[in-house]
């Protein structure tokens, strides 16, 4: 994948601060409902897509 076509991670939303570090802004949610809400709002604000990594971490990516 070329750099021009690669997605850019704009934000990380997690329930567990021990699983993430560095790079993009990190948002910590109290529960899954809050995590979903933050991810939805961030995707709309940033005009980007949310991807669930399946391990309690969502990333917001601009494609």
PyMOL Python script that loads the backbone (N, CA, C, O; Angstrom):
from pymol import cmd

cmd.read_pdbstr("""\
ATOM      1  N   UNK A   1       0.847  -1.172   0.000  1.00  0.00           N
ATOM      2  CA  UNK A   1       0.000   0.000   0.000  1.00  0.00           C
ATOM      3  C   UNK A   1       0.891   1.234   0.000  1.00  0.00           C
ATOM      4  O   UNK A   1       1.775   1.366   0.847  1.00  0.00           O
ATOM      5  N   UNK A   2       0.668   2.108  -0.919  1.00  0.00           N
ATOM      6  CA  UNK A   2       1.489   3.313  -0.986  1.00  0.00           C
ATOM      7  C   UNK A   2       1.102   4.277   0.119  1.00  0.00           C
ATOM      8  O   UNK A   2      -0.003   4.212   0.659  1.00  0.00           O
ATOM      9  N   UNK A   3       2.013   5.164   0.446  1.00  0.00           N
ATOM     10  CA  UNK A   3       1.754   6.137   1.505  1.00  0.00           C
ATOM     11  C   UNK A   3       0.560   7.011   1.163  1.00  0.00           C
ATOM     12  O   UNK A   3      -0.191   7.398   2.059  1.00  0.00           O
ATOM     13  N   UNK A   4       0.368   7.328  -0.095  1.00  0.00           N
ATOM     14  CA  UNK A   4      -0.737   8.177  -0.521  1.00  0.00           C
ATOM     15  C   UNK A   4      -2.081   7.503  -0.313  1.00  0.00           C
ATOM     16  O   UNK A   4      -3.070   8.187  -0.049  1.00  0.00           O
ATOM     17  N   UNK A   5      -2.149   6.169  -0.424  1.00  0.00           N
ATOM     18  CA  UNK A   5      -3.424   5.474  -0.279  1.00  0.00           C
ATOM     19  C   UNK A   5      -3.611   4.875   1.108  1.00  0.00           C
ATOM     20  O   UNK A   5      -4.667   4.310   1.392  1.00  0.00           O
ATOM     21  N   UNK A   6      -2.618   4.985   1.970  1.00  0.00           N
ATOM     22  CA  UNK A   6      -2.713   4.428   3.319  1.00  0.00           C
ATOM     23  C   UNK A   6      -3.639   5.281   4.175  1.00  0.00           C
ATOM     24  O   UNK A   6      -3.652   6.506   4.059  1.00  0.00           O
ATOM     25  N   UNK A   7      -4.427   4.613   5.051  1.00  0.00           N
ATOM     26  CA  UNK A   7      -5.283   5.333   5.974  1.00  0.00           C
ATOM     27  C   UNK A   7      -4.464   5.952   7.088  1.00  0.00           C
ATOM     28  O   UNK A   7      -3.360   5.501   7.396  1.00  0.00           O
ATOM     29  N   UNK A   8      -5.019   6.987   7.684  1.00  0.00           N
ATOM     30  CA  UNK A   8      -4.341   7.654   8.784  1.00  0.00           C
ATOM     31  C   UNK A   8      -5.184   7.489  10.032  1.00  0.00           C
ATOM     32  O   UNK A   8      -6.367   7.828  10.025  1.00  0.00           O
ATOM     33  N   UNK A   9      -4.599   6.974  11.105  1.00  0.00           N
ATOM     34  CA  UNK A   9      -5.320   6.811  12.370  1.00  0.00           C
ATOM     35  C   UNK A   9      -5.410   8.173  13.036  1.00  0.00           C
ATOM     36  O   UNK A   9      -4.395   8.791  13.359  1.00  0.00           O
ATOM     37  N   UNK A  10      -6.638   8.632  13.237  1.00  0.00           N
ATOM     38  CA  UNK A  10      -6.881   9.943  13.817  1.00  0.00           C
ATOM     39  C   UNK A  10      -7.143   9.885  15.309  1.00  0.00           C
ATOM     40  O   UNK A  10      -6.873  10.850  16.023  1.00  0.00           O
ATOM     41  N   UNK A  11      -7.672   8.750  15.795  1.00  0.00           N
ATOM     42  CA  UNK A  11      -8.000   8.620  17.218  1.00  0.00           C
ATOM     43  C   UNK A  11      -8.107   7.149  17.585  1.00  0.00           C
ATOM     44  O   UNK A  11      -8.365   6.290  16.742  1.00  0.00           O
ATOM     45  N   UNK A  12      -7.902   6.887  18.865  1.00  0.00           N
ATOM     46  CA  UNK A  12      -8.060   5.548  19.432  1.00  0.00           C
ATOM     47  C   UNK A  12      -9.026   5.681  20.608  1.00  0.00           C
ATOM     48  O   UNK A  12      -8.874   6.574  21.443  1.00  0.00           O
ATOM     49  N   UNK A  13     -10.021   4.790  20.672  1.00  0.00           N
ATOM     50  CA  UNK A  13     -10.968   4.792  21.781  1.00  0.00           C
ATOM     51  C   UNK A  13     -10.890   3.430  22.447  1.00  0.00           C
ATOM     52  O   UNK A  13     -11.079   2.399  21.801  1.00  0.00           O
ATOM     53  N   UNK A  14     -10.608   3.434  23.748  1.00  0.00           N
ATOM     54  CA  UNK A  14     -10.381   2.166  24.444  1.00  0.00           C
ATOM     55  C   UNK A  14     -11.040   2.150  25.819  1.00  0.00           C
ATOM     56  O   UNK A  14     -11.332   3.194  26.402  1.00  0.00           O
ATOM     57  N   UNK A  15     -11.262   0.954  26.314  1.00  0.00           N
ATOM     58  CA  UNK A  15     -11.747   0.741  27.674  1.00  0.00           C
ATOM     59  C   UNK A  15     -10.589   0.441  28.617  1.00  0.00           C
ATOM     60  O   UNK A  15     -10.733   0.556  29.834  1.00  0.00           O
ATOM     61  N   UNK A  16      -9.448   0.060  28.063  1.00  0.00           N
ATOM     62  CA  UNK A  16      -8.312  -0.381  28.860  1.00  0.00           C
ATOM     63  C   UNK A  16      -7.063   0.404  28.470  1.00  0.00           C
ATOM     64  O   UNK A  16      -6.478   0.161  27.414  1.00  0.00           O
ATOM     65  N   UNK A  17      -6.660   1.330  29.310  1.00  0.00           N
ATOM     66  CA  UNK A  17      -5.521   2.193  28.983  1.00  0.00           C
ATOM     67  C   UNK A  17      -4.202   1.432  28.898  1.00  0.00           C
ATOM     68  O   UNK A  17      -3.233   1.957  28.349  1.00  0.00           O
ATOM     69  N   UNK A  18      -4.138   0.223  29.421  1.00  0.00           N
ATOM     70  CA  UNK A  18      -2.913  -0.571  29.363  1.00  0.00           C
ATOM     71  C   UNK A  18      -2.655  -1.168  27.978  1.00  0.00           C
ATOM     72  O   UNK A  18      -1.556  -1.653  27.709  1.00  0.00           O
ATOM     73  N   UNK A  19      -3.661  -1.136  27.098  1.00  0.00           N
ATOM     74  CA  UNK A  19      -3.524  -1.757  25.777  1.00  0.00           C
ATOM     75  C   UNK A  19      -3.044  -0.806  24.694  1.00  0.00           C
ATOM     76  O   UNK A  19      -2.726  -1.251  23.591  1.00  0.00           O
ATOM     77  N   UNK A  20      -2.982   0.500  24.975  1.00  0.00           N
ATOM     78  CA  UNK A  20      -2.625   1.472  23.940  1.00  0.00           C
ATOM     79  C   UNK A  20      -1.586   2.460  24.438  1.00  0.00           C
ATOM     80  O   UNK A  20      -1.447   2.694  25.638  1.00  0.00           O
ATOM     81  N   UNK A  21      -0.847   3.044  23.472  1.00  0.00           N
ATOM     82  CA  UNK A  21       0.098   4.114  23.808  1.00  0.00           C
ATOM     83  C   UNK A  21       0.498   4.851  22.540  1.00  0.00           C
ATOM     84  O   UNK A  21       0.420   4.303  21.440  1.00  0.00           O
ATOM     85  N   UNK A  22       0.925   6.093  22.702  1.00  0.00           N
ATOM     86  CA  UNK A  22       1.536   6.906  21.648  1.00  0.00           C
ATOM     87  C   UNK A  22       0.749   7.147  20.390  1.00  0.00           C
ATOM     88  O   UNK A  22      -0.363   6.644  20.230  1.00  0.00           O
ATOM     89  N   UNK A  23       1.337   7.929  19.486  1.00  0.00           N
ATOM     90  CA  UNK A  23       0.813   8.149  18.146  1.00  0.00           C
ATOM     91  C   UNK A  23      -0.384   9.055  18.050  1.00  0.00           C
ATOM     92  O   UNK A  23      -0.229  10.276  18.023  1.00  0.00           O
ATOM     93  N   UNK A  24      -1.574   8.497  17.998  1.00  0.00           N
ATOM     94  CA  UNK A  24      -2.820   9.245  17.827  1.00  0.00           C
ATOM     95  C   UNK A  24      -3.405   9.606  19.195  1.00  0.00           C
ATOM     96  O   UNK A  24      -3.047   9.002  20.205  1.00  0.00           O
ATOM     97  N   UNK A  25      -4.308  10.594  19.222  1.00  0.00           N
ATOM     98  CA  UNK A  25      -4.995  10.905  20.485  1.00  0.00           C
ATOM     99  C   UNK A  25      -5.754   9.679  20.996  1.00  0.00           C
ATOM    100  O   UNK A  25      -6.367   8.949  20.217  1.00  0.00           O
ATOM    101  N   UNK A  26      -5.706   9.466  22.296  1.00  0.00           N
ATOM    102  CA  UNK A  26      -6.340   8.304  22.913  1.00  0.00           C
ATOM    103  C   UNK A  26      -7.464   8.777  23.833  1.00  0.00           C
ATOM    104  O   UNK A  26      -7.263   9.647  24.680  1.00  0.00           O
ATOM    105  N   UNK A  27      -8.644   8.192  23.656  1.00  0.00           N
ATOM    106  CA  UNK A  27      -9.805   8.515  24.478  1.00  0.00           C
ATOM    107  C   UNK A  27     -10.161   7.281  25.298  1.00  0.00           C
ATOM    108  O   UNK A  27     -10.311   6.189  24.749  1.00  0.00           O
ATOM    109  N   UNK A  28     -10.294   7.450  26.599  1.00  0.00           N
ATOM    110  CA  UNK A  28     -10.647   6.357  27.494  1.00  0.00           C
ATOM    111  C   UNK A  28     -12.126   6.433  27.826  1.00  0.00           C
ATOM    112  O   UNK A  28     -12.611   7.468  28.283  1.00  0.00           O
ATOM    113  N   UNK A  29     -12.847   5.335  27.597  1.00  0.00           N
ATOM    114  CA  UNK A  29     -14.284   5.269  27.874  1.00  0.00           C
ATOM    115  C   UNK A  29     -14.527   4.453  29.141  1.00  0.00           C
ATOM    116  O   UNK A  29     -13.776   3.528  29.450  1.00  0.00           O
ATOM    117  N   UNK A  30     -15.590   4.810  29.872  1.00  0.00           N
ATOM    118  CA  UNK A  30     -15.934   4.098  31.115  1.00  0.00           C
ATOM    119  C   UNK A  30     -16.568   2.742  30.853  1.00  0.00           C
ATOM    120  O   UNK A  30     -16.395   1.802  31.629  1.00  0.00           O
ATOM    121  N   UNK A  31     -17.314   2.650  29.735  1.00  0.00           N
ATOM    122  CA  UNK A  31     -18.003   1.399  29.404  1.00  0.00           C
ATOM    123  C   UNK A  31     -18.216   1.334  27.891  1.00  0.00           C
ATOM    124  O   UNK A  31     -17.884   2.274  27.168  1.00  0.00           O
ATOM    125  N   UNK A  32     -18.771   0.216  27.422  1.00  0.00           N
ATOM    126  CA  UNK A  32     -18.945   0.019  25.982  1.00  0.00           C
ATOM    127  C   UNK A  32     -19.897   1.033  25.364  1.00  0.00           C
ATOM    128  O   UNK A  32     -19.692   1.464  24.229  1.00  0.00           O
ATOM    129  N   UNK A  33     -20.940   1.417  26.103  1.00  0.00           N
ATOM    130  CA  UNK A  33     -21.892   2.404  25.581  1.00  0.00           C
ATOM    131  C   UNK A  33     -21.198   3.744  25.338  1.00  0.00           C
ATOM    132  O   UNK A  33     -21.407   4.375  24.302  1.00  0.00           O
ATOM    133  N   UNK A  34     -20.380   4.172  26.286  1.00  0.00           N
ATOM    134  CA  UNK A  34     -19.654   5.421  26.116  1.00  0.00           C
ATOM    135  C   UNK A  34     -18.628   5.299  24.987  1.00  0.00           C
ATOM    136  O   UNK A  34     -18.425   6.251  24.234  1.00  0.00           O
ATOM    137  N   UNK A  35     -17.986   4.144  24.865  1.00  0.00           N
ATOM    138  CA  UNK A  35     -17.018   3.915  23.800  1.00  0.00           C
ATOM    139  C   UNK A  35     -17.693   4.040  22.428  1.00  0.00           C
ATOM    140  O   UNK A  35     -17.155   4.681  21.526  1.00  0.00           O
ATOM    141  N   UNK A  36     -18.857   3.435  22.278  1.00  0.00           N
ATOM    142  CA  UNK A  36     -19.601   3.522  21.021  1.00  0.00           C
ATOM    143  C   UNK A  36     -19.974   4.968  20.705  1.00  0.00           C
ATOM    144  O   UNK A  36     -19.849   5.412  19.563  1.00  0.00           O
ATOM    145  N   UNK A  37     -20.433   5.702  21.724  1.00  0.00           N
ATOM    146  CA  UNK A  37     -20.843   7.097  21.541  1.00  0.00           C
ATOM    147  C   UNK A  37     -19.666   7.973  21.119  1.00  0.00           C
ATOM    148  O   UNK A  37     -19.789   8.774  20.192  1.00  0.00           O
ATOM    149  N   UNK A  38     -18.529   7.824  21.794  1.00  0.00           N
ATOM    150  CA  UNK A  38     -17.336   8.597  21.446  1.00  0.00           C
ATOM    151  C   UNK A  38     -16.897   8.281  20.021  1.00  0.00           C
ATOM    152  O   UNK A  38     -16.587   9.188  19.247  1.00  0.00           O
ATOM    153  N   UNK A  39     -16.870   7.003  19.675  1.00  0.00           N
ATOM    154  CA  UNK A  39     -16.449   6.589  18.332  1.00  0.00           C
ATOM    155  C   UNK A  39     -17.372   7.171  17.262  1.00  0.00           C
ATOM    156  O   UNK A  39     -16.901   7.655  16.233  1.00  0.00           O
ATOM    157  N   UNK A  40     -18.671   7.126  17.499  1.00  0.00           N
ATOM    158  CA  UNK A  40     -19.626   7.671  16.540  1.00  0.00           C
ATOM    159  C   UNK A  40     -19.422   9.169  16.355  1.00  0.00           C
ATOM    160  O   UNK A  40     -19.350   9.652  15.224  1.00  0.00           O
ATOM    161  N   UNK A  41     -19.330   9.902  17.450  1.00  0.00           N
ATOM    162  CA  UNK A  41     -19.138  11.357  17.371  1.00  0.00           C
ATOM    163  C   UNK A  41     -17.817  11.709  16.682  1.00  0.00           C
ATOM    164  O   UNK A  41     -17.776  12.612  15.846  1.00  0.00           O
ATOM    165  N   UNK A  42     -16.749  11.005  17.025  1.00  0.00           N
ATOM    166  CA  UNK A  42     -15.446  11.280  16.414  1.00  0.00           C
ATOM    167  C   UNK A  42     -15.487  11.015  14.904  1.00  0.00           C
ATOM    168  O   UNK A  42     -14.909  11.773  14.125  1.00  0.00           O
ATOM    169  N   UNK A  43     -16.164   9.945  14.496  1.00  0.00           N
ATOM    170  CA  UNK A  43     -16.234   9.644  13.065  1.00  0.00           C
ATOM    171  C   UNK A  43     -16.990  10.721  12.306  1.00  0.00           C
ATOM    172  O   UNK A  43     -16.623  11.068  11.184  1.00  0.00           O
ATOM    173  N   UNK A  44     -18.039  11.247  12.911  1.00  0.00           N
ATOM    174  CA  UNK A  44     -18.807  12.310  12.250  1.00  0.00           C
ATOM    175  C   UNK A  44     -18.015  13.616  12.212  1.00  0.00           C
ATOM    176  O   UNK A  44     -17.970  14.285  11.180  1.00  0.00           O
ATOM    177  N   UNK A  45     -17.400  13.975  13.319  1.00  0.00           N
ATOM    178  CA  UNK A  45     -16.635  15.220  13.402  1.00  0.00           C
ATOM    179  C   UNK A  45     -15.457  15.202  12.429  1.00  0.00           C
ATOM    180  O   UNK A  45     -15.184  16.200  11.763  1.00  0.00           O
ATOM    181  N   UNK A  46     -14.759  14.064  12.347  1.00  0.00           N
ATOM    182  CA  UNK A  46     -13.553  13.963  11.533  1.00  0.00           C
ATOM    183  C   UNK A  46     -13.814  13.452  10.116  1.00  0.00           C
ATOM    184  O   UNK A  46     -12.885  13.334   9.316  1.00  0.00           O
ATOM    185  N   UNK A  47     -15.079  13.149   9.805  1.00  0.00           N
ATOM    186  CA  UNK A  47     -15.447  12.586   8.505  1.00  0.00           C
ATOM    187  C   UNK A  47     -14.571  11.371   8.203  1.00  0.00           C
ATOM    188  O   UNK A  47     -13.899  11.305   7.174  1.00  0.00           O
ATOM    189  N   UNK A  48     -14.598  10.411   9.132  1.00  0.00           N
ATOM    190  CA  UNK A  48     -13.740   9.232   9.048  1.00  0.00           C
ATOM    191  C   UNK A  48     -14.531   7.978   9.426  1.00  0.00           C
ATOM    192  O   UNK A  48     -15.701   8.056   9.802  1.00  0.00           O
ATOM    193  N   UNK A  49     -13.879   6.833   9.319  1.00  0.00           N
ATOM    194  CA  UNK A  49     -14.503   5.542   9.615  1.00  0.00           C
ATOM    195  C   UNK A  49     -13.992   4.983  10.935  1.00  0.00           C
ATOM    196  O   UNK A  49     -12.842   5.205  11.314  1.00  0.00           O
ATOM    197  N   UNK A  50     -14.867   4.252  11.634  1.00  0.00           N
ATOM    198  CA  UNK A  50     -14.484   3.571  12.872  1.00  0.00           C
ATOM    199  C   UNK A  50     -14.258   2.101  12.565  1.00  0.00           C
ATOM    200  O   UNK A  50     -15.047   1.471  11.860  1.00  0.00           O
ATOM    201  N   UNK A  51     -13.171   1.564  13.102  1.00  0.00           N
ATOM    202  CA  UNK A  51     -12.869   0.140  12.958  1.00  0.00           C
ATOM    203  C   UNK A  51     -12.705  -0.463  14.344  1.00  0.00           C
ATOM    204  O   UNK A  51     -11.947   0.049  15.169  1.00  0.00           O
ATOM    205  N   UNK A  52     -13.417  -1.553  14.595  1.00  0.00           N
ATOM    206  CA  UNK A  52     -13.330  -2.280  15.856  1.00  0.00           C
ATOM    207  C   UNK A  52     -12.235  -3.325  15.704  1.00  0.00           C
ATOM    208  O   UNK A  52     -12.338  -4.222  14.868  1.00  0.00           O
ATOM    209  N   UNK A  53     -11.188  -3.209  16.510  1.00  0.00           N
ATOM    210  CA  UNK A  53     -10.081  -4.164  16.419  1.00  0.00           C
ATOM    211  C   UNK A  53     -10.388  -5.474  17.130  1.00  0.00           C
ATOM    212  O   UNK A  53      -9.600  -6.417  17.064  1.00  0.00           O
ATOM    213  N   UNK A  54     -11.535  -5.537  17.812  1.00  0.00           N
ATOM    214  CA  UNK A  54     -11.960  -6.781  18.432  1.00  0.00           C
ATOM    215  C   UNK A  54     -11.318  -7.073  19.775  1.00  0.00           C
ATOM    216  O   UNK A  54     -11.536  -8.144  20.341  1.00  0.00           O
ATOM    217  N   UNK A  55     -10.545  -6.162  20.286  1.00  0.00           N
ATOM    218  CA  UNK A  55      -9.879  -6.384  21.577  1.00  0.00           C
ATOM    219  C   UNK A  55     -10.178  -5.252  22.552  1.00  0.00           C
ATOM    220  O   UNK A  55      -9.375  -4.945  23.433  1.00  0.00           O
ATOM    221  N   UNK A  56     -11.354  -4.633  22.379  1.00  0.00           N
ATOM    222  CA  UNK A  56     -11.736  -3.524  23.243  1.00  0.00           C
ATOM    223  C   UNK A  56     -11.186  -2.191  22.781  1.00  0.00           C
ATOM    224  O   UNK A  56     -11.227  -1.208  23.521  1.00  0.00           O
ATOM    225  N   UNK A  57     -10.669  -2.152  21.553  1.00  0.00           N
ATOM    226  CA  UNK A  57     -10.096  -0.921  21.010  1.00  0.00           C
ATOM    227  C   UNK A  57     -10.767  -0.593  19.681  1.00  0.00           C
ATOM    228  O   UNK A  57     -10.886  -1.450  18.806  1.00  0.00           O
ATOM    229  N   UNK A  58     -11.201   0.652  19.540  1.00  0.00           N
ATOM    230  CA  UNK A  58     -11.691   1.176  18.267  1.00  0.00           C
ATOM    231  C   UNK A  58     -10.649   2.168  17.762  1.00  0.00           C
ATOM    232  O   UNK A  58     -10.018   2.874  18.549  1.00  0.00           O
ATOM    233  N   UNK A  59     -10.476   2.213  16.447  1.00  0.00           N
ATOM    234  CA  UNK A  59      -9.646   3.251  15.842  1.00  0.00           C
ATOM    235  C   UNK A  59     -10.511   4.040  14.863  1.00  0.00           C
ATOM    236  O   UNK A  59     -11.394   3.482  14.212  1.00  0.00           O
ATOM    237  N   UNK A  60     -10.251   5.332  14.767  1.00  0.00           N
ATOM    238  CA  UNK A  60     -10.928   6.193  13.808  1.00  0.00           C
ATOM    239  C   UNK A  60      -9.905   6.489  12.729  1.00  0.00           C
ATOM    240  O   UNK A  60      -8.837   7.041  12.995  1.00  0.00           O
ATOM    241  N   UNK A  61     -10.253   6.109  11.491  1.00  0.00           N
ATOM    242  CA  UNK A  61      -9.290   6.180  10.379  1.00  0.00           C
ATOM    243  C   UNK A  61      -9.862   7.015   9.242  1.00  0.00           C
ATOM    244  O   UNK A  61     -11.024   6.869   8.865  1.00  0.00           O
ATOM    245  N   UNK A  62      -9.028   7.885   8.711  1.00  0.00           N
ATOM    246  CA  UNK A  62      -9.377   8.652   7.514  1.00  0.00           C
ATOM    247  C   UNK A  62      -8.775   7.915   6.322  1.00  0.00           C
ATOM    248  O   UNK A  62      -7.555   7.776   6.225  1.00  0.00           O
ATOM    249  N   UNK A  63      -9.630   7.443   5.418  1.00  0.00           N
ATOM    250  CA  UNK A  63      -9.175   6.690   4.232  1.00  0.00           C
ATOM    251  C   UNK A  63      -8.983   7.609   3.063  1.00  0.00           C
ATOM    252  O   UNK A  63      -8.605   7.160   1.981  1.00  0.00           O
TER     253      UNK A  63
END
""", "prot")
cmd.dss("prot")
cmd.show_as("cartoon", "prot")
cmd.util.cbc("prot")
cmd.orient("prot")
